[in-house]
Amino acid sequence: MDVPLECITRLYQKVTGRKIRHRNSELAEKIEGVDSLFSIPDLLDRHEAERPLVVTGPNVSKTTFFESFINDRETGYVVYHWVRKEPTVSQAEEIAAFYEKNDCDSFIAIGGGSAIDAAKAAAACIARPGKKLQKMRGLMHVRHDTPFFIAVPTTAGTGSETTANAALIDNETGQKFSIIDPHLMPDVAVLDPSLLISLPQDETAYTGMDALTHAVEAYLNTPYHLSDTAEDCEDAVEAIMESLPKAYADGEDLQAREEMLIASYTAGTALNVSGYGNIHALAHAISRMLHMQHGLINAVVMPYVLREYGAAVVPELAKLASVSDIEKDGTRQERAAGFIKAVEDMNEDMGIPKHLDISESDFPKIATWAYREVNPIYPVPVIFDKKRFIKILRQIASK
């Protein structure tokens, strides 16, 4: 381990942890239940929002529930329905221009993380006219109030409905980057399980494992914890381990769908405090190279990183095994190993592979990207240098 890096990183995280524990950040208001989507007109009236811009993607815009929602309000909505799976800076700017052109006064983002993130980034443009999104990259560069914002997730996993983060692709470099600022946190999250009934099995699996990754990484990032962070993570992990297999097996199981939405929201709340870790850093880097679904890569990477952490995470993983009814007996090491095995078994049951087709020649580049993302910001239990990232990549790529 690079000793100067370890010292500088931990000092940075100590200072950041103090700031996190002293900041006041309200959570997104949570409205949940079947047909809660149709509570939005009342929400708009309550917040005196008269001309909302609905931001979504082409698939959601063709659904029956979306048509019913659009036709439910007498005064109507302005609709932008062209969000891509990987929103770009130029698209966020386009949405902001569309918002201004149509004299809108609020946002309603309906969809997965892409639609919600695209709308968040557009809201940042509205808040900071004349400032490029690339200049708002990183922590606390929005610093201005954004328009009233309602997030309606149609997947259970990204947590974007309650986080202060928006991820975008830079058109010029092709690099994915995040804007992180409390002003980007939605004002209201509407969690309607009926919107997830048509979600395909693979998307159910990938987004569900994304939520599990959020909960696990936030749980392990103890330097940034608030008083309720660990409990939120435990609740989310317990719910996901129980409900994700049910939602995967039966997409019309509304109870499982609702429990997954709540778990995703809870995990996102914890992530908002504790941040990402080595799993996400490596998954982001692999995704940049392979252009595969983010949740899928998280699911593949998670067991390898957890094992590489070794003794540093045994107490936490043992506790997660206990609260999830995976392993209640045995030593801490046995229960921790049981938790990792349960993640692998759930991956296998949902058709998620153990390995990815990554070229060895790309290992150094991927390791560099992951290393640069994680240090010094993420308060991971073990700081990985590039060699350890390459070690994990070899395991992931070996078949």
NUVO-584517 format. One record per residue (C-alpha): x negated, y negated, z; residue number from 1; residue in three letters. Coordinates in steps of 0.001 Angstrom, whole numbers, plus 500000, padded with zeros to 6 digits. Example, Ala and Ser with C-alpha at 12.3 -4.5 7.8 and 13.67 -1.06 7.14 Angstrom:
BEGIN
((487700, 504500, 507800), 1, "ala")
((486330, 501060, 507140), 2, "ser")
This chain:
BEGIN
((500000, 500000, 500000), 1, "met")
((498888, 496473, 499198), 2, "asp")
((498487, 495030, 502723), 3, "val")
((498674, 491321, 501687), 4, "pro")
((501855, 492076, 499720), 5, "leu")
((503348, 493867, 502733), 6, "glu")
((502566, 490931, 505044), 7, "cys")
((503801, 488220, 502668), 8, "ile")
((506963, 490156, 501783), 9, "thr")
((507931, 490922, 505379), 10, "arg")
((507282, 487318, 506434), 11, "leu")
((509499, 486072, 503603), 12, "tyr")
((512230, 488508, 504628), 13, "gln")
((511998, 487520, 508295), 14, "lys")
((512599, 483864, 507425), 15, "val")
((515359, 484746, 504953), 16, "thr")
((517038, 486999, 507516), 17, "gly")
((517258, 484114, 509956), 18, "arg")
((518874, 481915, 507296), 19, "lys")
((521408, 484637, 506466), 20, "ile")
((522393, 485063, 510110), 21, "arg")
((522964, 481329, 510541), 22, "his")
((524893, 480580, 507380), 23, "arg")
((528673, 480330, 507255), 24, "asn")
((530086, 482156, 504259), 25, "ser")
((533775, 483004, 504014), 26, "glu")
((534796, 486256, 502385), 27, "leu")
((537118, 486376, 499426), 28, "ala")
((540720, 486652, 500586), 29, "glu")
((541837, 490245, 499993), 30, "lys")
((545284, 491100, 498625), 31, "ile")
((545859, 494784, 498083), 32, "glu")
((548519, 497291, 497087), 33, "gly")
((550478, 498502, 494084), 34, "val")
((551713, 495619, 491911), 35, "asp")
((549728, 493063, 493908), 36, "ser")
((548704, 491700, 490484), 37, "leu")
((552096, 490023, 490343), 38, "phe")
((551399, 488015, 493494), 39, "ser")
((549102, 485767, 491460), 40, "ile")
((551752, 483158, 490456), 41, "pro")
((552443, 482503, 494143), 42, "asp")
((548688, 482251, 494813), 43, "leu")
((548348, 479688, 492052), 44, "leu")
((551240, 477652, 493436), 45, "asp")
((549767, 477776, 496929), 46, "arg")
((546449, 476409, 495653), 47, "his")
((548104, 473914, 493267), 48, "glu")
((546497, 475512, 490222), 49, "ala")
((548690, 474854, 487201), 50, "glu")
((546629, 475838, 484162), 51, "arg")
((544454, 478901, 484832), 52, "pro")
((542115, 480452, 482311), 53, "leu")
((542430, 484232, 482275), 54, "val")
((539088, 485819, 481373), 55, "val")
((539073, 489470, 480302), 56, "thr")
((537840, 491902, 477673), 57, "gly")
((539495, 493251, 474516), 58, "pro")
((540422, 496616, 476052), 59, "asn")
((542169, 495186, 479117), 60, "val")
((543994, 492612, 476981), 61, "ser")
((545704, 495449, 475076), 62, "lys")
((547094, 497208, 478163), 63, "thr")
((550745, 497247, 479180), 64, "thr")
((549998, 495857, 482625), 65, "phe")
((548157, 492872, 481118), 66, "phe")
((551055, 492062, 478792), 67, "glu")
((553480, 492296, 481709), 68, "ser")
((551278, 490028, 483795), 69, "phe")
((550933, 487391, 481068), 70, "ile")
((554696, 487327, 480524), 71, "asn")
((555501, 487151, 484261), 72, "asp")
((554778, 483436, 484725), 73, "arg")
((557062, 480855, 483143), 74, "glu")
((554383, 478219, 482589), 75, "thr")
((552036, 480690, 480948), 76, "gly")
((548287, 481180, 480908), 77, "tyr")
((545349, 480279, 478699), 78, "val")
((543621, 483551, 477752), 79, "val")
((540044, 484321, 476722), 80, "tyr")
((539873, 488047, 475912), 81, "his")
((536528, 488560, 474191), 82, "trp")
((534152, 489400, 477065), 83, "val")
((531493, 491940, 476053), 84, "arg")
((530287, 494830, 478190), 85, "lys")
((527049, 492929, 478808), 86, "glu")
((527953, 489226, 478993), 87, "pro")
((525354, 486781, 477740), 88, "thr")
((524423, 483210, 478563), 89, "val")
((525926, 482035, 475283), 90, "ser")
((529220, 483768, 476035), 91, "gln")
((529444, 482208, 479504), 92, "ala")
((528826, 478808, 477904), 93, "glu")
((531507, 479588, 475323), 94, "glu")
((534010, 480416, 478074), 95, "ile")
((533172, 477172, 479889), 96, "ala")
((533728, 475185, 476675), 97, "ala")
((537035, 477032, 476119), 98, "phe")
((538038, 476131, 479690), 99, "tyr")
((537301, 472448, 479139), 100, "glu")
((538946, 472328, 475713), 101, "lys")
((542190, 473727, 477127), 102, "asn")
((542209, 471483, 480228), 103, "asp")
((542167, 474433, 482615), 104, "cys")
((541903, 474015, 486378), 105, "asp")
((541174, 477535, 487670), 106, "ser")
((539930, 481010, 486720), 107, "phe")
((541531, 484446, 486819), 108, "ile")
((539037, 487181, 485894), 109, "ala")
((540609, 490568, 485143), 110, "ile")
((538380, 493536, 484350), 111, "gly")
((535173, 495196, 485420), 112, "gly")
((532016, 493483, 486579), 113, "gly")
((531318, 492087, 483101), 114, "ser")
((534526, 490045, 482919), 115, "ala")
((534224, 488809, 486494), 116, "ile")
((530524, 487926, 486115), 117, "asp")
((531128, 486135, 482804), 118, "ala")
((533844, 484035, 484433), 119, "ala")
((531634, 483313, 487463), 120, "lys")
((528842, 482091, 485200), 121, "ala")
((531312, 479935, 483272), 122, "ala")
((532488, 478494, 486605), 123, "ala")
((528855, 477637, 487377), 124, "ala")
((528691, 475764, 484062), 125, "cys")
((531807, 473802, 485026), 126, "ile")
((530312, 472993, 488436), 127, "ala")
((526964, 471899, 486979), 128, "arg")
((527609, 470344, 483546), 129, "pro")
((524418, 469731, 481655), 130, "gly")
((522416, 472270, 483668), 131, "lys")
((521392, 475430, 481805), 132, "lys")
((522358, 478755, 483340), 133, "leu")
((518732, 479865, 483139), 134, "gln")
((517917, 476977, 485509), 135, "lys")
((520430, 478390, 488001), 136, "met")
((518713, 481769, 488017), 137, "arg")
((517943, 483196, 491454), 138, "gly")
((519082, 481973, 494853), 139, "leu")
((521104, 478859, 495666), 140, "met")
((520839, 476829, 492462), 141, "his")
((524547, 476150, 491838), 142, "val")
((525114, 474170, 495053), 143, "arg")
((528386, 472644, 493864), 144, "his")
((531997, 473691, 494291), 145, "asp")
((533423, 475795, 491473), 146, "thr")
((537106, 475895, 490393), 147, "pro")
((539627, 478034, 492265), 148, "phe")
((538828, 481635, 491305), 149, "phe")
((540876, 484857, 491475), 150, "ile")
((539123, 488166, 490718), 151, "ala")
((541132, 491236, 489727), 152, "val")
((538915, 494325, 489350), 153, "pro")
((540035, 497098, 487010), 154, "thr")
((537216, 499377, 488168), 155, "thr")
((536240, 500403, 491699), 156, "ala")
((532528, 499910, 491948), 157, "gly")
((530840, 496681, 490940), 158, "thr")
((531968, 494697, 493985), 159, "gly")
((531835, 491538, 491870), 160, "ser")
((535235, 490538, 493257), 161, "glu")
((533604, 489685, 496594), 162, "thr")
((529949, 488952, 495839), 163, "thr")
((528174, 485668, 495210), 164, "ala")
((526308, 487142, 492247), 165, "asn")
((526729, 486867, 488475), 166, "ala")
((524545, 488947, 486145), 167, "ala")
((523884, 487811, 482568), 168, "leu")
((521727, 488614, 479553), 169, "ile")
((519433, 485843, 478354), 170, "asp")
((520061, 485634, 474590), 171, "asn")
((516509, 484539, 473852), 172, "glu")
((514568, 487111, 475884), 173, "thr")
((517096, 489940, 476192), 174, "gly")
((516349, 489996, 479923), 175, "gln")
((519096, 490474, 482486), 176, "lys")
((519066, 487980, 485337), 177, "phe")
((521277, 487004, 488256), 178, "ser")
((522645, 483746, 489584), 179, "ile")
((523226, 484084, 493317), 180, "ile")
((525022, 481353, 495223), 181, "asp")
((527888, 481356, 497790), 182, "pro")
((529816, 478977, 495525), 183, "his")
((530228, 481848, 493039), 184, "leu")
((532126, 484029, 495488), 185, "met")
((535748, 484404, 494316), 186, "pro")
((538381, 482752, 496487), 187, "asp")
((540766, 485709, 496214), 188, "val")
((540294, 489381, 495331), 189, "ala")
((543440, 491155, 494141), 190, "val")
((543071, 494926, 494570), 191, "leu")
((545859, 496633, 492635), 192, "asp")
((545294, 500416, 492312), 193, "pro")
((547860, 500760, 489532), 194, "ser")
((545430, 498961, 487207), 195, "leu")
((542958, 501858, 487523), 196, "leu")
((545265, 504698, 486508), 197, "ile")
((544047, 504652, 482897), 198, "ser")
((540363, 504351, 483848), 199, "leu")
((538544, 507295, 482169), 200, "pro")
((536838, 509950, 484296), 201, "gln")
((533325, 508912, 483324), 202, "asp")
((533972, 505264, 484204), 203, "glu")
((535567, 506358, 487470), 204, "thr")
((532420, 508333, 488285), 205, "ala")
((529899, 505678, 487234), 206, "tyr")
((531576, 502731, 488930), 207, "thr")
((532277, 504795, 492044), 208, "gly")
((528631, 505757, 492350), 209, "met")
((527705, 502118, 491838), 210, "asp")
((529810, 501284, 494907), 211, "ala")
((528125, 504082, 496867), 212, "leu")
((524714, 502701, 495902), 213, "thr")
((525755, 499255, 497131), 214, "his")
((526842, 500650, 500492), 215, "ala")
((523755, 502830, 500971), 216, "val")
((521247, 500156, 499975), 217, "glu")
((522943, 497508, 502112), 218, "ala")
((522882, 499963, 505030), 219, "tyr")
((519142, 500511, 504661), 220, "leu")
((518310, 496791, 504310), 221, "asn")
((518483, 496222, 508075), 222, "thr")
((516453, 492959, 508269), 223, "pro")
((519364, 491030, 506740), 224, "tyr")
((522198, 492686, 508690), 225, "his")
((524918, 490715, 510432), 226, "leu")
((526774, 492177, 513407), 227, "ser")
((529332, 494008, 511248), 228, "asp")
((527210, 494949, 508216), 229, "thr")
((526301, 498476, 509332), 230, "ala")
((529918, 499269, 510203), 231, "glu")
((531112, 497985, 506815), 232, "asp")
((528580, 500225, 505077), 233, "cys")
((529571, 503279, 507116), 234, "glu")
((533252, 502678, 506362), 235, "asp")
((532538, 502308, 502644), 236, "ala")
((530346, 505426, 502433), 237, "val")
((532880, 507518, 504338), 238, "glu")
((535720, 506369, 502055), 239, "ala")
((533760, 506897, 498833), 240, "ile")
((532538, 510384, 499739), 241, "met")
((536151, 511374, 500424), 242, "glu")
((538074, 509450, 497773), 243, "ser")
((535820, 509364, 494710), 244, "leu")
((536147, 513116, 493991), 245, "pro")
((539938, 512758, 494325), 246, "lys")
((540117, 509763, 491982), 247, "ala")
((537862, 511573, 489518), 248, "tyr")
((540016, 514726, 489589), 249, "ala")
((543339, 512876, 489373), 250, "asp")
((543333, 509379, 487932), 251, "gly")
((546954, 508867, 489002), 252, "glu")
((546192, 509425, 492682), 253, "asp")
((547085, 505887, 493762), 254, "leu")
((545965, 506421, 497350), 255, "gln")
((542482, 507509, 496229), 256, "ala")
((542341, 504617, 493743), 257, "arg")
((543289, 502106, 496437), 258, "glu")
((540800, 503533, 498923), 259, "glu")
((538083, 503242, 496285), 260, "met")
((539006, 499611, 495574), 261, "leu")
((538836, 498772, 499268), 262, "ile")
((535546, 500669, 499638), 263, "ala")
((534079, 498789, 496673), 264, "ser")
((535176, 495481, 498211), 265, "tyr")
((533710, 496458, 501598), 266, "thr")
((530427, 497617, 500049), 267, "ala")
((530264, 494402, 498025), 268, "gly")
((530756, 492400, 501211), 269, "thr")
((527808, 494199, 502822), 270, "ala")
((525717, 493823, 499675), 271, "leu")
((526405, 490101, 499724), 272, "asn")
((524550, 489964, 503032), 273, "val")
((521844, 492600, 502651), 274, "ser")
((521063, 492529, 498946), 275, "gly")
((519816, 495199, 496575), 276, "tyr")
((516934, 497638, 497053), 277, "gly")
((514524, 499849, 495141), 278, "asn")
((517369, 501931, 493684), 279, "ile")
((518915, 498939, 491975), 280, "his")
((515582, 497444, 490954), 281, "ala")
((514563, 500650, 489201), 282, "leu")
((518040, 501171, 487727), 283, "ala")
((518088, 497629, 486346), 284, "his")
((514682, 498196, 484725), 285, "ala")
((515699, 501560, 483230), 286, "ile")
((518959, 500074, 481970), 287, "ser")
((517031, 497292, 480271), 288, "arg")
((515011, 499934, 478419), 289, "met")
((517724, 502533, 477688), 290, "leu")
((520839, 500322, 477469), 291, "his")
((522899, 502801, 479481), 292, "met")
((525752, 502226, 481935), 293, "gln")
((524458, 500695, 485164), 294, "his")
((526437, 502890, 487567), 295, "gly")
((525310, 506042, 485789), 296, "leu")
((521647, 505122, 486185), 297, "ile")
((522168, 504185, 489843), 298, "asn")
((523685, 507610, 490443), 299, "ala")
((520722, 509388, 488844), 300, "val")
((518082, 507265, 490574), 301, "val")
((519528, 507251, 494096), 302, "met")
((518473, 510736, 495329), 303, "pro")
((514910, 510298, 494058), 304, "tyr")
((514413, 506948, 495803), 305, "val")
((516011, 508145, 499045), 306, "leu")
((513651, 511128, 499150), 307, "arg")
((510662, 508896, 498409), 308, "glu")
((511561, 506707, 501388), 309, "tyr")
((510914, 509749, 503568), 310, "gly")
((510902, 509344, 507347), 311, "ala")
((511646, 505617, 507145), 312, "ala")
((515340, 506265, 506363), 313, "val")
((515985, 509537, 508203), 314, "val")
((517931, 507960, 511123), 315, "pro")
((520200, 505967, 508801), 316, "glu")
((520892, 508813, 506356), 317, "leu")
((521521, 511192, 509255), 318, "ala")
((524136, 508758, 510590), 319, "lys")
((525787, 508481, 507175), 320, "leu")
((525928, 512265, 506978), 321, "ala")
((527682, 512358, 510342), 322, "ser")
((530243, 509625, 509678), 323, "val")
((531049, 511195, 506292), 324, "ser")
((531550, 514672, 507801), 325, "asp")
((528808, 516028, 505545), 326, "ile")
((526435, 517266, 508245), 327, "glu")
((527297, 516868, 511935), 328, "lys")
((524935, 519526, 513279), 329, "asp")
((521211, 520028, 512941), 330, "gly")
((518274, 517705, 513374), 331, "thr")
((518144, 514201, 511972), 332, "arg")
((515919, 515421, 509160), 333, "gln")
((518382, 518178, 508289), 334, "glu")
((521351, 515806, 508306), 335, "arg")
((519483, 513241, 506202), 336, "ala")
((518557, 515934, 503691), 337, "ala")
((522186, 517042, 503723), 338, "gly")
((523356, 513570, 502783), 339, "phe")
((521015, 513380, 499790), 340, "ile")
((522125, 516869, 498729), 341, "lys")
((525782, 515788, 498980), 342, "ala")
((525068, 512856, 496621), 343, "val")
((523429, 515243, 494154), 344, "glu")
((526321, 517680, 494397), 345, "asp")
((528862, 514936, 493758), 346, "met")
((526853, 513793, 490736), 347, "asn")
((526839, 517320, 489365), 348, "glu")
((530571, 517790, 489960), 349, "asp")
((531262, 514616, 487961), 350, "met")
((528974, 515522, 485069), 351, "gly")
((526219, 513050, 485940), 352, "ile")
((522799, 514387, 484882), 353, "pro")
((519789, 514823, 487148), 354, "lys")
((517379, 513459, 484548), 355, "his")
((517138, 510707, 481946), 356, "leu")
((515331, 510661, 478626), 357, "asp")
((512609, 508130, 479433), 358, "ile")
((509393, 508016, 477419), 359, "ser")
((506234, 508239, 479530), 360, "glu")
((504749, 505395, 477513), 361, "ser")
((507485, 503151, 478938), 362, "asp")
((506752, 504009, 482579), 363, "phe")
((504322, 501108, 483210), 364, "pro")
((506678, 498514, 481753), 365, "lys")
((509692, 499826, 483693), 366, "ile")
((507656, 500011, 486901), 367, "ala")
((506471, 496428, 486429), 368, "thr")
((510001, 495147, 485908), 369, "trp")
((511256, 496980, 489006), 370, "ala")
((508294, 495830, 491104), 371, "tyr")
((508826, 492189, 490125), 372, "arg")
((512544, 492313, 490848), 373, "glu")
((512331, 493800, 494304), 374, "val")
((509420, 491847, 495813), 375, "asn")
((509606, 489837, 498006), 376, "pro")
((513379, 489300, 498040), 377, "ile")
((514868, 492717, 498878), 378, "tyr")
((514330, 493876, 502498), 379, "pro")
((513766, 497517, 501539), 380, "val")
((512774, 500099, 504177), 381, "pro")
((509606, 500964, 502223), 382, "val")
((507844, 498610, 499797), 383, "ile")
((506975, 500472, 496589), 384, "phe")
((504000, 499506, 494474), 385, "asp")
((503997, 500221, 490743), 386, "lys")
((502390, 503636, 491253), 387, "lys")
((505283, 504807, 493403), 388, "arg")
((507807, 503599, 490864), 389, "phe")
((505926, 505560, 488190), 390, "ile")
((505910, 508627, 490463), 391, "lys")
((509709, 508451, 490694), 392, "ile")
((510049, 507857, 486941), 393, "leu")
((508101, 511064, 486293), 394, "arg")
((510557, 512980, 488463), 395, "gln")
((513565, 511414, 486754), 396, "ile")
((512165, 512121, 483284), 397, "ala")
((511078, 515710, 484018), 398, "ser")
((513453, 518390, 482797), 399, "lys")
